[in-house]
Amino acid sequence: MFSAPRGAASYSNQLGQAIVDQLLAAHPGSTVQTIDLSEQHYPHLSAAQLNSFSRRKKPAPVSITT
């Protein structure tokens, strides 16, 4: 899965592709299915949606000492 919006210019995508290339070289005949999330147009998630993924229901208490 590739997700960097910079595509081939992304270091993380280059690293991921290098790993895939090495795996294919080590295991001839294998197939790899990749998904490039930067090519998909997903709606942005709101803070409320992202917070709903968290198991924490209440913010952690913060203590400040001076």
RAHUZI-V25873 format. One line per field, one symbol per residue. ss: DSSP state (A for helix, B for strand, O for the rest). phi: phi as a letter, one per 20 degrees, with the letter a starting at -180 (. if undefined). Layout:
ss->???
phi->???
This chain:
ss->OBOOOOAAAOAAAAAAAAAAAAAAAAOOOOOOOOOBAAAOOOOOOOAAAAAAOOOOOOOOOOOOOO
phi->.dcffemffffffffgffffffffffcgnfccddcdffeedeffeeffffffffffecfffddddc
